[in-house]
Amino acid sequence: MEDSGLQVIRKTVLVVLFVPSVERDGITAIDQDYWVAAALETFGLLFGGATAFPQARGVWRDDEMGGVLVEDEPVVIHCYTTPADIADADRLSQLGSFCRRLGREARQGEVGLVIGDEYLAFRDFAKE
């Protein structure tokens, strides 16, 4: 990249969060707008910003419920951050707390988070 005299900050780590549209039962709608706004605020505070993409179409296999397929229309949130910020223990702790709260309060079986090229499946929502 040519040096134009502007300060350039390289954010090379992609973080992706899937905000569900329904509870684990696949029927009961959650307040998705609330959770999208809360996720955007969390990513903004922790990593400087994020973008929410319109509803997608997805499916999740709930193995704990006999392998039933739960259809969903998640909002996908993308956030680019720096390697230093994503490695920060306090930021990771706050991000994990948010994912567990989303799972607990929105009655999910799993909350999906991608960091770099790794998918993290939050399933134990008891811990703060």
Sequence and secondary structure as in RCSB ss.txt:
>XXXX:A:sequence
MEDSGLQVIRKTVLVVLFVPSVERDGITAIDQDYWVAAALETFGLLFGGATAFPQARGVWRDDEMGGVLVEDEPV
VIHCYTTPADIADADRLSQLGSFCRRLGREARQGEVGLVIGDEYLAFRDFAKE
>XXXX:A:secstr
    SS      EEEEEEE SB TTSSSB  HHHHHHHHHHHHHHHHS  EEE    EEEEEGGGTTEEEEE  E
EEEEEE HHHHH HHHHHHHHHHHHHHHHHTT S EEEEETTEEEEE   S  
